[in-house]
Amino acid sequence: MFRLHNRVNQSVAAEDSALGTGDVVGCDLEPVDHVEVHKIRGVDPDIAIAVVREHWRGAYVREGTGPNDWPTQFLVRNP
């Protein structure tokens, strides 16, 4: 499960080709949409992925990871 985070730099560069597709889930964890997910350049997709062309655009980090696990280009401000 990945989520947007307000401490993540949303202007990171993503690869052009998609890794695959993913579900966008609502509060009840039921799918509300499907999106293509992309690798972020220089970032392990186990840590973060990007959605680049859909309504859900942004950099998403794996739940359970924190700023100490994120690449330095992700950090945009202090807690």
Secondary structure, DSSP 8 states (H G I E B T S, - for coil): -EEE-TTB-TT--EEEEEEEEEEEE-TTS-EEEEEEEEEETTS-TTTEEEE-SSTT-EEEEETT--GGGS-GGGB-S--
